[in-house]
Amino acid sequence: AFGDSLPEGYGAAREGSYPAVFSKLTGIAVRNLGISGETTQDGLGRVDDAANLKPRVVLLCLGGNDTLRQIPRETTFANLEKLIDRFHREGSFVVLIGVRSASLLRDKNDEWFEKLAKRKQVLLLEDILDGVIFNPGLMSDQLHPNAAGYAKIAQRFADELSPHLSRLR
């Protein structure tokens, strides 16, 4: 799980992060390489170390901090494309995890994630915070889930990835 505070599990104990819960639900070992505050540019700075681990699967979750810092969407998605390409060079199966834009009305990142996933032929799990973000009982603050929120995310991911789990093992 490569990304920012969401894979890291900010707002919950490390064992309550979605990668940890996903691992428990599926029996698939998941290494959590989430770092709070990271942008896609930061991810490019450490992608070689992660790719050199030769992961079979990468759960790629970045872009939220780019939005918060008002980094142009074109830059964010160009960086995500480079990250996918780097993991692909190591033969990794990449699962791209969608991250909401700052818009409360319509998520403007959705179509960008869809286009990138189609272009790079990666699996897309849309909007990581769907069903969690506007539920105060599932959030530790305005941006981060609590343990219950991460558990809901992990369950959704396990359900959505179930047809692919044999490839992920």
Stockholm file with secondary structure:
# STOCKHOLM 1.0

chainA/1-169         AFGDSLPEGYGAAREGSYPAVFSKLTGIAVRNLGISGETTQDGLGRVDDAANLKPRVVLLCLGGNDTLRQIPRETTFANLEKLIDRFHREGSFVVLIGVRSASLLRDKNDEWFEKLAKRKQVLLLEDILDGVIFNPGLMSDQLHPNAAGYAKIAQRFADELSPHLSRLR
#=GR chainA/1-169 SS CEESHHHHTTTSCGGGSHHHHHHHHHCCCCCCEECTTCCHHHHHHHHHHHHTTCCSEEEEECCHHHHHTTCCHHHHHHHHHHHHHHHHHTTCEEEEECCCCSCSSSCTTHHHHHHHHHHHTCEEECCTTTTTTTCGGGBSSSSCBCHHHHHHHHHHHHHHHGGGHHHHC
#=GC SS_cons         CEESHHHHTTTSCGGGSHHHHHHHHHCCCCCCEECTTCCHHHHHHHHHHHHTTCCSEEEEECCHHHHHTTCCHHHHHHHHHHHHHHHHHTTCEEEEECCCCSCSSSCTTHHHHHHHHHHHTCEEECCTTTTTTTCGGGBSSSSCBCHHHHHHHHHHHHHHHGGGHHHHC
//
